[in-house]
Amino acid sequence: MRIIFMGTPQFAVASLEILLKNNYNVVAVVTTPDKPSGRGQKLTASPVKQFAIENNITVLQPEKLNEETFIETIKEINPDLQIVVAFRKLPKVLWQLPPVGTFNLHASLLPDYRGAAPMNWAIINGETETGLTTFFLNENIDEGKILLTKHISIDEEWSLGELHDEMMVKGAELVIKTVKAIENQKVTPVDQHSIILNDRVINKAPKIFKDDCRINWNNKAKDVVNLIRGLSPVPTAFTELISSLDSIEFYLKIYKASYELTDHSFEVGKLFTDNKTYIKITTADGYVNLIDIQLAGKKRMNVTDFLRGFTLKDKFQVMKLGFSKNKSLKITTK
């Protein structure tokens, strides 16, 4: 089969690579235009483009996927199958072109966690299992007929980074398995609506925005830690600290934390530290212990190293930990 592969980030590279290793005929790659990055704002190619160039594959980078010249180019290439991994929404005129179809790899067990951030939300919601799904595209986002699935266990210590790496490898394996099944006509697409029971609640996975990353210390300790896990290493959960001495606000990213459940009589959001080895913050049902953090303008470090150069007791009499854009709680350090 003549295959066109569409993808952008490193997550997609593993799937493209496994297609080449299995000697499939990838005739072109479609990815996003080069974007400025870094301090010098130098134009940088996507990981998929870089890999494609290294392997002498034609690269297409349309600004808009419904451009007439781009669609005509795809028609001239004449693909039998298109594969989409971590890319943009395709217009109907594009996904319906190949006679075999266009399938997508999605990082959840559909129909659960349809949307832009399935891995994030699975961890944030405290799931212990997620998975991968390949499905044929249709008019509705992530609602096409299912081809194959793969279940993935989520270790309770995993952050988004660990889950991403596991899903990247297993996802590539599912892509090649799907291509072989299609090639050998050994797969029967399943309508998603046929597996949704009337009383079943479908979890969603919308795009993550900045305010989703703001920690709400009113939540339970485990829920706060799950939020931190689900946003680490990017975009990263955060909170705010404000000095009562000079009203300077400090933006604090939290990459890793643990929780302890215990009864206490303290107000929610109270910060405790010995200014040597630990920082912990109260929730309604216990404490969240900070492990890896980053103050704005500084590098990421563990709490012990952080406290060597930043003394909370001396600098902060009262601190604020953000709940939402217009709500905060002042607390006293000890």
ZADO-1210 file (C-alpha; in nm, 4 decimals, padded with zeros to 6 digits):
<atoms>
<atom x="00.0000" y="00.0000" z="00.0000" code="MET" pos="1"/>
<atom x="00.1010" y="00.3584" z="-00.0650" code="ARG" pos="2"/>
<atom x="00.0872" y="00.5270" z="00.2763" code="ILE" pos="3"/>
<atom x="00.0848" y="00.8936" z="00.3742" code="ILE" pos="4"/>
<atom x="00.1783" y="00.9543" z="00.7378" code="PHE" pos="5"/>
<atom x="00.0586" y="01.2640" z="00.9261" code="MET" pos="6"/>
<atom x="00.2054" y="01.3728" z="01.2586" code="GLY" pos="7"/>
<atom x="00.4128" y="01.6326" z="01.4392" code="THR" pos="8"/>
<atom x="00.5696" y="01.5573" z="01.7828" code="PRO" pos="9"/>
<atom x="00.8135" y="01.2953" z="01.9053" code="GLN" pos="10"/>
<atom x="00.5185" y="01.0770" z="02.0048" code="PHE" pos="11"/>
<atom x="00.4418" y="01.0283" z="01.6343" code="ALA" pos="12"/>
<atom x="00.8001" y="00.9512" z="01.5322" code="VAL" pos="13"/>
<atom x="00.7888" y="00.6043" z="01.6892" code="ALA" pos="14"/>
<atom x="00.4922" y="00.5077" z="01.4700" code="SER" pos="15"/>
<atom x="00.6576" y="00.6399" z="01.1543" code="LEU" pos="16"/>
<atom x="00.9779" y="00.4593" z="01.2406" code="GLU" pos="17"/>
<atom x="00.8087" y="00.1237" z="01.2934" code="ILE" pos="18"/>
<atom x="00.6374" y="00.1521" z="00.9546" code="LEU" pos="19"/>
<atom x="00.9749" y="00.1954" z="00.7860" code="LEU" pos="20"/>
<atom x="01.1321" y="-00.0884" z="00.9851" code="LYS" pos="21"/>
<atom x="00.8542" y="-00.3152" z="00.8607" code="ASN" pos="22"/>
<atom x="00.9224" y="-00.2059" z="00.5028" code="ASN" pos="23"/>
<atom x="00.5931" y="-00.0282" z="00.4428" code="TYR" pos="24"/>
<atom x="00.5802" y="00.2168" z="00.1553" code="ASN" pos="25"/>
<atom x="00.5505" y="00.5583" z="00.3195" code="VAL" pos="26"/>
<atom x="00.5368" y="00.7838" z="00.0137" code="VAL" pos="27"/>
<atom x="00.5003" y="01.1161" z="00.1987" code="ALA" pos="28"/>
<atom x="00.4811" y="01.2760" z="00.5404" code="VAL" pos="29"/>
<atom x="00.2512" y="01.5653" z="00.6297" code="VAL" pos="30"/>
<atom x="00.3486" y="01.7791" z="00.9284" code="THR" pos="31"/>
<atom x="00.3184" y="02.1344" z="01.0587" code="THR" pos="32"/>
<atom x="00.5205" y="02.4250" z="00.9151" code="PRO" pos="33"/>
<atom x="00.8516" y="02.5059" z="01.0839" code="ASP" pos="34"/>
<atom x="00.8047" y="02.7273" z="01.3891" code="LYS" pos="35"/>
<atom x="01.0348" y="02.9744" z="01.5681" code="PRO" pos="36"/>
<atom x="01.1685" y="02.8467" z="01.8987" code="SER" pos="37"/>
<atom x="01.4323" y="02.9234" z="02.1581" code="GLY" pos="38"/>
<atom x="01.5806" y="03.2563" z="02.2518" code="ARG" pos="39"/>
<atom x="01.6869" y="03.3269" z="01.8976" code="GLY" pos="40"/>
<atom x="01.3445" y="03.2332" z="01.7594" code="GLN" pos="41"/>
<atom x="01.5130" y="03.0194" z="01.4970" code="LYS" pos="42"/>
<atom x="01.2784" y="02.8273" z="01.2676" code="LEU" pos="43"/>
<atom x="01.2694" y="02.4678" z="01.3857" code="THR" pos="44"/>
<atom x="01.1328" y="02.1617" z="01.2088" code="ALA" pos="45"/>
<atom x="00.8986" y="01.9235" z="01.3871" code="SER" pos="46"/>
<atom x="01.0435" y="01.5910" z="01.5112" code="PRO" pos="47"/>
<atom x="00.8431" y="01.4104" z="01.2415" code="VAL" pos="48"/>
<atom x="00.9891" y="01.6298" z="00.9673" code="LYS" pos="49"/>
<atom x="01.3420" y="01.5804" z="01.0980" code="GLN" pos="50"/>
<atom x="01.2979" y="01.2028" z="01.0991" code="PHE" pos="51"/>
<atom x="01.1408" y="01.2033" z="00.7518" code="ALA" pos="52"/>
<atom x="01.4269" y="01.4045" z="00.6035" code="ILE" pos="53"/>
<atom x="01.6810" y="01.1677" z="00.7604" code="GLU" pos="54"/>
<atom x="01.5021" y="00.8828" z="00.5846" code="ASN" pos="55"/>
<atom x="01.4549" y="01.0556" z="00.2473" code="ASN" pos="56"/>
<atom x="01.0758" y="01.0792" z="00.2662" code="ILE" pos="57"/>
<atom x="00.8888" y="01.3595" z="00.0895" code="THR" pos="58"/>
<atom x="00.7660" y="01.6184" z="00.3427" code="VAL" pos="59"/>
<atom x="00.4564" y="01.8361" z="00.2972" code="LEU" pos="60"/>
<atom x="00.3898" y="02.1315" z="00.5317" code="GLN" pos="61"/>
<atom x="00.0643" y="02.3059" z="00.4385" code="PRO" pos="62"/>
<atom x="-00.0449" y="02.6131" z="00.6328" code="GLU" pos="63"/>
<atom x="-00.4045" y="02.4985" z="00.5890" code="LYS" pos="64"/>
<atom x="-00.5112" y="02.1413" z="00.5274" code="LEU" pos="65"/>
<atom x="-00.7949" y="02.2406" z="00.2962" code="ASN" pos="66"/>
<atom x="-00.5713" y="02.4386" z="00.0591" code="GLU" pos="67"/>
<atom x="-00.6590" y="02.3463" z="-00.2975" code="GLU" pos="68"/>
<atom x="-00.2949" y="02.3061" z="-00.4039" code="THR" pos="69"/>
<atom x="-00.2259" y="02.0776" z="-00.1084" code="PHE" pos="70"/>
<atom x="-00.5314" y="01.8605" z="-00.1775" code="ILE" pos="71"/>
<atom x="-00.4280" y="01.8325" z="-00.5418" code="GLU" pos="72"/>
<atom x="-00.0792" y="01.7265" z="-00.4334" code="THR" pos="73"/>
<atom x="-00.2274" y="01.4498" z="-00.2176" code="ILE" pos="74"/>
<atom x="-00.4418" y="01.3346" z="-00.5090" code="LYS" pos="75"/>
<atom x="-00.1328" y="01.3176" z="-00.7298" code="GLU" pos="76"/>
<atom x="00.0520" y="01.1114" z="-00.4686" code="ILE" pos="77"/>
<atom x="-00.2496" y="00.8787" z="-00.4759" code="ASN" pos="78"/>
<atom x="-00.2262" y="00.7120" z="-00.1323" code="PRO" pos="79"/>
<atom x="-00.4099" y="00.3883" z="-00.0538" code="ASP" pos="80"/>
<atom x="-00.4061" y="00.4619" z="00.3201" code="LEU" pos="81"/>
<atom x="-00.3402" y="00.7602" z="00.5469" code="GLN" pos="82"/>
<atom x="-00.2236" y="00.7284" z="00.9079" code="ILE" pos="83"/>
<atom x="-00.2629" y="01.0112" z="01.1587" code="VAL" pos="84"/>
<atom x="-00.0713" y="01.0262" z="01.4890" code="VAL" pos="85"/>
<atom x="-00.0752" y="01.3407" z="01.7061" code="ALA" pos="86"/>
<atom x="-00.1761" y="01.5808" z="01.4322" code="PHE" pos="87"/>
<atom x="-00.4506" y="01.8309" z="01.3510" code="ARG" pos="88"/>
<atom x="-00.8142" y="01.7767" z="01.2644" code="LYS" pos="89"/>
<atom x="-00.8429" y="01.6759" z="00.8987" code="LEU" pos="90"/>
<atom x="-01.1098" y="01.8147" z="00.6654" code="PRO" pos="91"/>
<atom x="-01.3434" y="01.5578" z="00.5103" code="LYS" pos="92"/>
<atom x="-01.2039" y="01.6186" z="00.1615" code="VAL" pos="93"/>
<atom x="-00.8682" y="01.4956" z="00.2910" code="LEU" pos="94"/>
<atom x="-00.9528" y="01.1993" z="00.5139" code="TRP" pos="95"/>
<atom x="-01.1919" y="01.0450" z="00.2632" code="GLN" pos="96"/>
<atom x="-00.9411" y="01.0500" z="-00.0253" code="LEU" pos="97"/>
<atom x="-00.7658" y="00.7111" z="00.0171" code="PRO" pos="98"/>
<atom x="-00.9683" y="00.4089" z="-00.0970" code="PRO" pos="99"/>
<atom x="-00.8731" y="00.2126" z="00.2156" code="VAL" pos="100"/>
<atom x="-00.9388" y="00.5067" z="00.4470" code="GLY" pos="101"/>
<atom x="-00.7593" y="00.7230" z="00.7039" code="THR" pos="102"/>
<atom x="-00.7027" y="00.5941" z="01.0548" code="PHE" pos="103"/>
<atom x="-00.5885" y="00.7720" z="01.3685" code="ASN" pos="104"/>
<atom x="-00.4022" y="00.6539" z="01.6775" code="LEU" pos="105"/>
<atom x="-00.5667" y="00.7948" z="01.9913" code="HIS" pos="106"/>
<atom x="-00.4150" y="00.7735" z="02.3397" code="ALA" pos="107"/>
<atom x="-00.7171" y="00.6366" z="02.5241" code="SER" pos="108"/>
<atom x="-00.9645" y="00.3516" z="02.5148" code="LEU" pos="109"/>
<atom x="-01.2372" y="00.5140" z="02.3083" code="LEU" pos="110"/>
<atom x="-01.5070" y="00.6249" z="02.3574" code="PRO" pos="111"/>
<atom x="-01.3556" y="00.7431" z="02.6883" code="ASP" pos="112"/>
<atom x="-01.1283" y="01.0474" z="02.6878" code="TYR" pos="113"/>
<atom x="-01.2089" y="01.1858" z="02.3481" code="ARG" pos="114"/>
<atom x="-01.0250" y="01.5132" z="02.3021" code="GLY" pos="115"/>
<atom x="-00.6861" y="01.6806" z="02.2900" code="ALA" pos="116"/>
<atom x="-00.5359" y="01.5663" z="02.6229" code="ALA" pos="117"/>
<atom x="-00.6346" y="01.2049" z="02.6991" code="PRO" pos="118"/>
<atom x="-00.3148" y="01.1106" z="02.8816" code="MET" pos="119"/>
<atom x="-00.3279" y="01.4185" z="03.1044" code="ASN" pos="120"/>
<atom x="-00.6875" y="01.3666" z="03.2102" code="TRP" pos="121"/>
<atom x="-00.6501" y="00.9935" z="03.2710" code="ALA" pos="122"/>
<atom x="-00.3845" y="01.0641" z="03.5353" code="ILE" pos="123"/>
<atom x="-00.5585" y="01.3747" z="03.6735" code="ILE" pos="124"/>
<atom x="-00.8738" y="01.1681" z="03.7250" code="ASN" pos="125"/>
<atom x="-00.6793" y="00.8980" z="03.9076" code="GLY" pos="126"/>
<atom x="-00.7273" y="00.6224" z="03.6520" code="GLU" pos="127"/>
<atom x="-00.5243" y="00.3046" z="03.7033" code="THR" pos="128"/>
<atom x="-00.5753" y="00.1907" z="03.3454" code="GLU" pos="129"/>
<atom x="-00.5990" y="00.3609" z="03.0087" code="THR" pos="130"/>
<atom x="-00.5081" y="00.2472" z="02.6613" code="GLY" pos="131"/>
<atom x="-00.4723" y="00.3145" z="02.2906" code="LEU" pos="132"/>
<atom x="-00.7197" y="00.2983" z="02.0060" code="THR" pos="133"/>
<atom x="-00.6899" y="00.3025" z="01.6290" code="THR" pos="134"/>
<atom x="-01.0015" y="00.4134" z="01.4431" code="PHE" pos="135"/>
<atom x="-01.1129" y="00.5335" z="01.1015" code="PHE" pos="136"/>
<atom x="-01.1736" y="00.9070" z="01.0846" code="LEU" pos="137"/>
<atom x="-01.5204" y="01.0492" z="01.0253" code="ASN" pos="138"/>
<atom x="-01.6869" y="01.3913" z="01.0564" code="GLU" pos="139"/>
<atom x="-01.6785" y="01.3919" z="01.4378" code="ASN" pos="140"/>
<atom x="-01.3608" y="01.4197" z="01.6446" code="ILE" pos="141"/>
<atom x="-01.2529" y="01.0824" z="01.7903" code="ASP" pos="142"/>
<atom x="-01.5876" y="00.9190" z="01.7088" code="GLU" pos="143"/>
<atom x="-01.4982" y="00.7025" z="01.4097" code="GLY" pos="144"/>
<atom x="-01.5254" y="00.3241" z="01.3927" code="LYS" pos="145"/>
<atom x="-01.2766" y="00.1434" z="01.6163" code="ILE" pos="146"/>
<atom x="-01.0199" y="-00.0867" z="01.4585" code="LEU" pos="147"/>
<atom x="-00.7955" y="-00.2139" z="01.7404" code="LEU" pos="148"/>
<atom x="-00.7272" y="-00.1318" z="02.1067" code="THR" pos="149"/>
<atom x="-00.4487" y="-00.1871" z="02.3577" code="LYS" pos="150"/>
<atom x="-00.4896" y="-00.1661" z="02.7370" code="HIS" pos="151"/>
<atom x="-00.2195" y="00.0124" z="02.9374" code="ILE" pos="152"/>
<atom x="-00.1814" y="00.0023" z="03.3181" code="SER" pos="153"/>
<atom x="-00.0928" y="00.3326" z="03.4877" code="ILE" pos="154"/>
<atom x="00.1585" y="00.2976" z="03.7707" code="ASP" pos="155"/>
<atom x="00.0582" y="00.5132" z="04.0673" code="GLU" pos="156"/>
<atom x="00.4029" y="00.6745" z="04.0625" code="GLU" pos="157"/>
<atom x="00.3929" y="00.7664" z="03.6939" code="TRP" pos="158"/>
<atom x="00.3757" y="01.1242" z="03.5794" code="SER" pos="159"/>
<atom x="00.2557" y="01.2272" z="03.2345" code="LEU" pos="160"/>
<atom x="00.6142" y="01.1858" z="03.1115" code="GLY" pos="161"/>
<atom x="00.6326" y="00.8167" z="03.2015" code="GLU" pos="162"/>
<atom x="00.2885" y="00.7425" z="03.0598" code="LEU" pos="163"/>
<atom x="00.3725" y="00.9321" z="02.7397" code="HIS" pos="164"/>
<atom x="00.6850" y="00.7220" z="02.6827" code="ASP" pos="165"/>
<atom x="00.4977" y="00.3958" z="02.7465" code="GLU" pos="166"/>
<atom x="00.2113" y="00.4956" z="02.5171" code="MET" pos="167"/>
<atom x="00.4505" y="00.6113" z="02.2456" code="MET" pos="168"/>
<atom x="00.6107" y="00.2651" z="02.2211" code="VAL" pos="169"/>
<atom x="00.2878" y="00.0673" z="02.2592" code="LYS" pos="170"/>
<atom x="00.1118" y="00.3044" z="02.0222" code="GLY" pos="171"/>
<atom x="00.3652" y="00.2378" z="01.7485" code="ALA" pos="172"/>
<atom x="00.3121" y="-00.1347" z="01.7964" code="GLU" pos="173"/>
<atom x="-00.0634" y="-00.0876" z="01.7640" code="LEU" pos="174"/>
<atom x="-00.0197" y="00.1175" z="01.4453" code="VAL" pos="175"/>
<atom x="00.1795" y="-00.1560" z="01.2738" code="ILE" pos="176"/>
<atom x="-00.0640" y="-00.4206" z="01.3981" code="LYS" pos="177"/>
<atom x="-00.3527" y="-00.2168" z="01.2549" code="THR" pos="178"/>
<atom x="-00.1838" y="-00.1735" z="00.9161" code="VAL" pos="179"/>
<atom x="-00.1214" y="-00.5474" z="00.8914" code="LYS" pos="180"/>
<atom x="-00.4814" y="-00.6245" z="00.9905" code="ALA" pos="181"/>
<atom x="-00.6143" y="-00.3835" z="00.7264" code="ILE" pos="182"/>
<atom x="-00.3759" y="-00.5212" z="00.4670" code="GLU" pos="183"/>
<atom x="-00.4849" y="-00.8784" z="00.5376" code="ASN" pos="184"/>
<atom x="-00.8538" y="-00.7854" z="00.5773" code="GLN" pos="185"/>
<atom x="-00.8589" y="-00.9230" z="00.9308" code="LYS" pos="186"/>
<atom x="-01.0267" y="-00.6372" z="01.1113" code="VAL" pos="187"/>
<atom x="-01.3924" y="-00.5434" z="01.1454" code="THR" pos="188"/>
<atom x="-01.4498" y="-00.1770" z="01.2367" code="PRO" pos="189"/>
<atom x="-01.6775" y="-00.1311" z="01.5394" code="VAL" pos="190"/>
<atom x="-01.9182" y="00.1620" z="01.5717" code="ASP" pos="191"/>
<atom x="-01.8462" y="00.3424" z="01.9002" code="GLN" pos="192"/>
<atom x="-02.2150" y="00.4027" z="01.9659" code="HIS" pos="193"/>
<atom x="-02.2714" y="00.0274" z="01.9826" code="SER" pos="194"/>
<atom x="-02.0489" y="-00.0019" z="02.2921" code="ILE" pos="195"/>
<atom x="-02.1910" y="00.2935" z="02.4853" code="ILE" pos="196"/>
<atom x="-02.4599" y="00.1842" z="02.7290" code="LEU" pos="197"/>
<atom x="-02.7418" y="00.4236" z="02.8145" code="ASN" pos="198"/>
<atom x="-02.6250" y="00.4851" z="03.1717" code="ASP" pos="199"/>
<atom x="-02.2552" y="00.5069" z="03.0959" code="ARG" pos="200"/>
<atom x="-02.0736" y="00.8333" z="03.1651" code="VAL" pos="201"/>
<atom x="-01.8090" y="00.9083" z="02.9014" code="ILE" pos="202"/>
<atom x="-01.4984" y="01.0810" z="03.0342" code="ASN" pos="203"/>
<atom x="-01.3757" y="01.3746" z="02.8284" code="LYS" pos="204"/>
<atom x="-01.0239" y="01.5012" z="02.7574" code="ALA" pos="205"/>
<atom x="-01.0427" y="01.8676" z="02.6577" code="PRO" pos="206"/>
<atom x="-00.7389" y="02.0815" z="02.5860" code="LYS" pos="207"/>
<atom x="-00.5429" y="02.1873" z="02.8953" code="ILE" pos="208"/>
<atom x="-00.5408" y="02.5623" z="02.9632" code="PHE" pos="209"/>
<atom x="-00.3302" y="02.7566" z="03.2121" code="LYS" pos="210"/>
<atom x="-00.6040" y="02.7872" z="03.4710" code="ASP" pos="211"/>
<atom x="-00.6465" y="02.4077" z="03.4667" code="ASP" pos="212"/>
<atom x="-00.2890" y="02.3913" z="03.5961" code="CYS" pos="213"/>
<atom x="-00.3532" y="02.6110" z="03.9002" code="ARG" pos="214"/>
<atom x="-00.3654" y="02.3969" z="04.2160" code="ILE" pos="215"/>
<atom x="-00.6801" y="02.4162" z="04.4253" code="ASN" pos="216"/>
<atom x="-00.5720" y="02.3354" z="04.7804" code="TRP" pos="217"/>
<atom x="-00.9347" y="02.2791" z="04.8811" code="ASN" pos="218"/>
<atom x="-00.9191" y="01.9507" z="04.6918" code="ASN" pos="219"/>
<atom x="-00.8227" y="01.6225" z="04.8539" code="LYS" pos="220"/>
<atom x="-00.4510" y="01.5498" z="04.8881" code="ALA" pos="221"/>
<atom x="-00.4544" y="01.2606" z="04.6403" code="LYS" pos="222"/>
<atom x="-00.6434" y="01.4697" z="04.3836" code="ASP" pos="223"/>
<atom x="-00.3834" y="01.7473" z="04.4121" code="VAL" pos="224"/>
<atom x="-00.1012" y="01.4972" z="04.3600" code="VAL" pos="225"/>
<atom x="-00.2831" y="01.3439" z="04.0617" code="ASN" pos="226"/>
<atom x="-00.3113" y="01.6905" z="03.9069" code="LEU" pos="227"/>
<atom x="00.0625" y="01.7413" z="03.9557" code="ILE" pos="228"/>
<atom x="00.1371" y="01.3999" z="03.8029" code="ARG" pos="229"/>
<atom x="-00.0937" y="01.4602" z="03.5084" code="GLY" pos="230"/>
<atom x="00.0751" y="01.7891" z="03.4167" code="LEU" pos="231"/>
<atom x="00.4384" y="01.6908" z="03.4673" code="SER" pos="232"/>
<atom x="00.6718" y="01.7743" z="03.3015" code="PRO" pos="233"/>
<atom x="00.4562" y="02.0011" z="03.0846" code="VAL" pos="234"/>
<atom x="00.2559" y="02.2181" z="03.1123" code="PRO" pos="235"/>
<atom x="00.3168" y="02.1746" z="03.4890" code="THR" pos="236"/>
<atom x="00.0916" y="02.2391" z="03.7890" code="ALA" pos="237"/>
<atom x="00.1565" y="02.5628" z="03.9746" code="PHE" pos="238"/>
<atom x="00.0677" y="02.7714" z="04.2759" code="THR" pos="239"/>
<atom x="00.1499" y="03.1260" z="04.3884" code="GLU" pos="240"/>
<atom x="00.3360" y="03.2549" z="04.6928" code="LEU" pos="241"/>
<atom x="00.3166" y="03.6176" z="04.8020" code="ILE" pos="242"/>
<atom x="00.5482" y="03.7813" z="05.0533" code="SER" pos="243"/>
<atom x="00.3674" y="03.9800" z="05.3211" code="SER" pos="244"/>
<atom x="00.6809" y="04.1874" z="05.3713" code="LEU" pos="245"/>
<atom x="00.7043" y="04.3367" z="05.0232" code="ASP" pos="246"/>
<atom x="00.3977" y="04.1949" z="04.8408" code="SER" pos="247"/>
<atom x="00.6193" y="04.0335" z="04.5779" code="ILE" pos="248"/>
<atom x="00.4453" y="03.7388" z="04.4123" code="GLU" pos="249"/>
<atom x="00.6359" y="03.4188" z="04.3410" code="PHE" pos="250"/>
<atom x="00.5159" y="03.1714" z="04.0807" code="TYR" pos="251"/>
<atom x="00.5972" y="02.8142" z="04.1819" code="LEU" pos="252"/>
<atom x="00.5777" y="02.5135" z="03.9496" code="LYS" pos="253"/>
<atom x="00.5412" y="02.1717" z="04.1122" code="ILE" pos="254"/>
<atom x="00.6663" y="01.8730" z="03.9128" code="TYR" pos="255"/>
<atom x="00.6475" y="01.5995" z="04.1723" code="LYS" pos="256"/>
<atom x="00.4762" y="01.5527" z="04.5064" code="ALA" pos="257"/>
<atom x="00.3457" y="01.2863" z="04.7415" code="SER" pos="258"/>
<atom x="00.0519" y="01.2838" z="04.9773" code="TYR" pos="259"/>
<atom x="-00.0222" y="01.1665" z="05.3289" code="GLU" pos="260"/>
<atom x="-00.3743" y="01.1206" z="05.4586" code="LEU" pos="261"/>
<atom x="-00.4248" y="01.2230" z="05.8189" code="THR" pos="262"/>
<atom x="-00.6628" y="01.4143" z="06.0445" code="ASP" pos="263"/>
<atom x="-00.5471" y="01.7616" z="06.1421" code="HIS" pos="264"/>
<atom x="-00.6955" y="02.0817" z="06.2817" code="SER" pos="265"/>
<atom x="-00.5182" y="02.3254" z="06.0487" code="PHE" pos="266"/>
<atom x="-00.6795" y="02.5441" z="05.7871" code="GLU" pos="267"/>
<atom x="-00.6642" y="02.4211" z="05.4281" code="VAL" pos="268"/>
<atom x="-00.3592" y="02.5547" z="05.2457" code="GLY" pos="269"/>
<atom x="-00.1306" y="02.5991" z="05.5465" code="LYS" pos="270"/>
<atom x="00.2367" y="02.5639" z="05.4565" code="LEU" pos="271"/>
<atom x="00.4880" y="02.3896" z="05.6824" code="PHE" pos="272"/>
<atom x="00.8652" y="02.3742" z="05.6326" code="THR" pos="273"/>
<atom x="01.1792" y="02.3187" z="05.8369" code="ASP" pos="274"/>
<atom x="01.3676" y="02.5214" z="05.5716" code="ASN" pos="275"/>
<atom x="01.6018" y="02.2265" z="05.5294" code="LYS" pos="276"/>
<atom x="01.4369" y="01.9114" z="05.4005" code="THR" pos="277"/>
<atom x="01.0642" y="01.9507" z="05.3448" code="TYR" pos="278"/>
<atom x="00.7768" y="02.1716" z="05.2391" code="ILE" pos="279"/>
<atom x="00.4260" y="02.0405" z="05.2899" code="LYS" pos="280"/>
<atom x="00.0845" y="02.1983" z="05.2492" code="ILE" pos="281"/>
<atom x="-00.2419" y="02.1030" z="05.4144" code="THR" pos="282"/>
<atom x="-00.5530" y="01.9874" z="05.2342" code="THR" pos="283"/>
<atom x="-00.8871" y="01.8884" z="05.3832" code="ALA" pos="284"/>
<atom x="-00.7769" y="01.5299" z="05.4426" code="ASP" pos="285"/>
<atom x="-00.3996" y="01.5493" z="05.4908" code="GLY" pos="286"/>
<atom x="-00.0815" y="01.6954" z="05.3447" code="TYR" pos="287"/>
<atom x="00.0852" y="01.7301" z="05.0066" code="VAL" pos="288"/>
<atom x="00.4641" y="01.6979" z="05.0289" code="ASN" pos="289"/>
<atom x="00.6497" y="01.8877" z="04.7578" code="LEU" pos="290"/>
<atom x="00.9405" y="01.6958" z="04.6010" code="ILE" pos="291"/>
<atom x="01.0500" y="01.8636" z="04.2734" code="ASP" pos="292"/>
<atom x="00.9718" y="02.2316" z="04.2223" code="ILE" pos="293"/>
<atom x="01.0763" y="02.5350" z="04.0204" code="GLN" pos="294"/>
<atom x="01.0555" y="02.8998" z="04.1178" code="LEU" pos="295"/>
<atom x="00.9994" y="03.1434" z="03.8318" code="ALA" pos="296"/>
<atom x="01.3315" y="03.2329" z="03.6719" code="GLY" pos="297"/>
<atom x="01.5126" y="02.9433" z="03.8388" code="LYS" pos="298"/>
<atom x="01.5845" y="02.5855" z="03.7366" code="LYS" pos="299"/>
<atom x="01.3916" y="02.2790" z="03.8470" code="ARG" pos="300"/>
<atom x="01.5294" y="02.1234" z="04.1653" code="MET" pos="301"/>
<atom x="01.4345" y="01.9007" z="04.4543" code="ASN" pos="302"/>
<atom x="01.3027" y="02.0634" z="04.7712" code="VAL" pos="303"/>
<atom x="01.6235" y="02.0122" z="04.9690" code="THR" pos="304"/>
<atom x="01.8308" y="02.2004" z="04.7116" code="ASP" pos="305"/>
<atom x="01.5610" y="02.4654" z="04.6808" code="PHE" pos="306"/>
<atom x="01.5627" y="02.5359" z="05.0555" code="LEU" pos="307"/>
<atom x="01.9403" y="02.5810" z="05.0564" code="ARG" pos="308"/>
<atom x="01.8989" y="02.9013" z="04.8590" code="GLY" pos="309"/>
<atom x="01.5471" y="03.0142" z="04.9426" code="PHE" pos="310"/>
<atom x="01.4423" y="03.0487" z="05.3082" code="THR" pos="311"/>
<atom x="01.0660" y="03.0575" z="05.3435" code="LEU" pos="312"/>
<atom x="01.0654" y="03.1302" z="05.7173" code="LYS" pos="313"/>
<atom x="01.2665" y="03.4512" z="05.6830" code="ASP" pos="314"/>
<atom x="01.1157" y="03.5824" z="05.3633" code="LYS" pos="315"/>
<atom x="00.7502" y="03.4896" z="05.4056" code="PHE" pos="316"/>
<atom x="00.5373" y="03.5759" z="05.7052" code="GLN" pos="317"/>
<atom x="00.2159" y="03.5278" z="05.5087" code="VAL" pos="318"/>
<atom x="00.1749" y="03.3485" z="05.1763" code="MET" pos="319"/>
<atom x="-00.1010" y="03.3056" z="04.9229" code="LYS" pos="320"/>
<atom x="-00.1696" y="02.9806" z="04.7416" code="LEU" pos="321"/>
<atom x="-00.3882" y="03.0367" z="04.4361" code="GLY" pos="322"/>
<atom x="-00.7232" y="02.8665" z="04.3950" code="PHE" pos="323"/>
<atom x="-00.8403" y="03.0378" z="04.0781" code="SER" pos="324"/>
<atom x="-00.7829" y="03.3664" z="03.9018" code="LYS" pos="325"/>
<atom x="-00.9807" y="03.5691" z="04.1564" code="ASN" pos="326"/>
<atom x="-00.9673" y="03.3559" z="04.4680" code="LYS" pos="327"/>
<atom x="-00.6808" y="03.2895" z="04.7063" code="SER" pos="328"/>
<atom x="-00.6131" y="03.1885" z="05.0637" code="LEU" pos="329"/>
<atom x="-00.3615" y="03.3578" z="05.2896" code="LYS" pos="330"/>
<atom x="-00.1686" y="03.1305" z="05.5177" code="ILE" pos="331"/>
<atom x="00.0958" y="03.1636" z="05.7858" code="THR" pos="332"/>
<atom x="00.4190" y="02.9688" z="05.7582" code="THR" pos="333"/>
<atom x="00.5769" y="02.7914" z="06.0532" code="LYS" pos="334"/>
</atoms>
